[in-house]
Amino acid sequence: AQRVTQPEKLLSVFKGAPVELKCNYSYSGSPELFWYVQYSRQRLQLLLRHISRESIKGFTADLNKGETSFHLKKPFAQEEDSAMYYCALSGGTSYGKLTFGQGTILTVHP
Amino acid sequence: NAGVMQNPRHLVRRRGQEARLRCSPMKGHSHVYWYRQLPEEGLKFMVYLQKENIIDESGMPKERFSAEFPKEGPSILRIQQVVRGDSAAYFCASSPRAYESGGYTFGSGTRLTVV
């Protein structure tokens, strides 16, 4: 069975501080991991995926297979980063079915 | 391209009524996925459909829930005889191909409240 755990329901930081949103997964094969973001009153949108190894809006995430983690990081948080963040895993099917974590609400204070 | 359109945005139903949630995928997308988000929980997969076919309904409750994606028109998620526990946000996503590596386009969701 596959599972995604985001241990922090709420995370608060001040503007300019580093931020790390934790994500741990459980999956026996080779997963694909994603971070989705939902800003206030907007729809869920893909932030980044591990296979592309890209940085979006200053965020990065590295897949650590040894620790089964895919933590999302940003060195200097901005107020506009305040949103709900979901970690998601795709594996075991041919069509990208996603298993989501419970989500972390990030609040960046001025 | 208007993106994935879901309607209604909010739906209130009394216990025992039927709820019909509609999802119009992005133009050119023939693959639709439904997810449900219960209060205080993450999104959970319900069903994956292609035009006129249900491919995977492993996340659908065994009773009262059904989904379709006809040749013409939107995908419909139908909940019969709703109960309070059905209150949730229902999200639809679409993709142009079967495997989009999770990069779907999501709709804004329908918030169902059962009173």
Interface residues (C-beta under 8 A of the other chain):
Chain A: V4 Q6 E32 F34 Q42 R43 L44 Q45 L46 R49 I51 Y86 A88 S90 T93 S94 Y95 G96 K97 L98 T99 F100 G101 Q102 G103
Chain B: G3 V4 H31 Y33 Y35 E40 E41 G42 L43 K44 F45 Y48 I55 D56 F91 S95 A98 Y99 E100 S101 G102 G103 Y104 F106 G107 S108 G109
